C-alpha cells in the first residue's frame, strides 16, 4: 500500500533563516502598514489632478503589486501547502541493529542478606552502651552492659548454696560411717553375749549337777542340810545368770536391727544430699549465665544498622525479649525483595540476570541475579503478588538498606538483530485503509520518493521501546514512521507562515 504525501514541505522555511539573522518577525505587519500610509500620503500631496491623471497607471501598478504580493504569499513550488488545507507531518525513526532485552519491570527494597535483631533476656538498667549506628562489630563483641551488681550477688548466693550442699554431703557421709561402726559394734556385742550365754549355761548345768549330788547325799544322810542349801542357792544364781544372758542376747538383736536401720537412713540422707549438689550447681550455672547476659554481645560479624537503647535506660523484659540492636551481616552483599505480579511470575526463574537503579544514583545501573522465587502469595486488595529475591554486589557501599530499587528482570535477550520502535508497529497514517483482522504486523517505511509504504514484518523479543525483527523487507537505517501531526495550513510570506 502506497500513501502519497508529496505535497508536504521537505525544506525548512525562511522563518528559520530570518530568526538566525536576528530579524524579529513581529515587525512585518507594522512595516506593511507604514508603507501603505506613505503611499497614500504621497498621492494626497500630489493633488486631485495628479490623482486623476495617474488613476489608470495607479490601478495598473496596484494590480501588479497585488500579483507580486500573492506570489510572495503563495509560493509556486509544488510541495508547499495550499490555503485552507491541512498538511500531515510525519515523524520518522531509523531501524537499528544491536541487542534487545525483553524485561519485566518491578520494584523492591534493598535489604542485607542476613539481619539479626539483638535482644536482651534480662531486665535492668543499662550501665554502658559501647557502639553506635554504622559501627563495624565482630562476633561476641560487647555492644552494651546491663548493671551486673544484682546478678553478681545472685551468683555469690548460688555458689554459697552449692558449698553448703557439698558440706551436707560430707556430714551425711560421716554419719554413715558412724552408723556402720555402731552396727559393727552391735554385731560384736552379740558374739560376746552369746559366749556369756554359753558360759552361763555351762555354769548353770554344773550347779545343777552339784545340787543333784548334794540332794542324793542328803538322802543318805551323808551331807548336812546347809550344804544342800548352798548348792541350791548356787544353782538358782546360775540359772538367773543364764536368763540374764538370754535377755541380753535378745536386746543385742534389737541393737543390731537398730544399727542397720540407722545405716539405711543415713545412706538415704547421703543420697539426698548428693542429689542436692547438682541442683545447687544448676542454680549457680543459671545465675552465672544471667551474669554473662548482662553483657549484650554481637552474634555475628557485621555492621550496626539499628540502635534502640541509650545509656541509663531501663530495660523491662516481658514475655518477649527486648530488641536493643540490629546487626546486618556483610553489607558488601545485598538482596532485593521485589514484588512480582501473578501475571509475570511464570516467566521468572532463578539465575536470570537483572539490572536496577535507585533514586540516589539515577544515572548508575546496578547488576543483580534472581536467587529465589518464593511461593508464598501476598494478597493486597485482591492483587496477588509473589516475592522474588535478587542478589547484588555492594562492594563500594553505595547501596544502603531500605532503598527502593526499580528492577528490570531480563526474560529474553537477542544480540545482533534489527530493532524497530514499538511506536512504528502501532502507527497508522490518517486516511489509510485499516488492515483486515488477522493480518501480519507491519510498519510504514519512507520510500525514496518520499511516500509511505507498508511492509509486513514478523517480530521477536520486545523491549520497553523497541522490538526485534525476525523477518521483513527492511535493512538497517530504513526510515519508519512512528507518528503523525496535523499542521494547520496558512499563508507564507518569504517562507514565513501566517495564520492558524
Order of alpha helices (4+ residues) and beta strands (2+ residues): beta-alpha-alpha-alpha-beta-beta-beta-beta-beta-alpha-alpha-beta-beta-beta-beta-beta-beta-beta-beta-alpha-beta-beta-beta-beta-beta-beta-beta
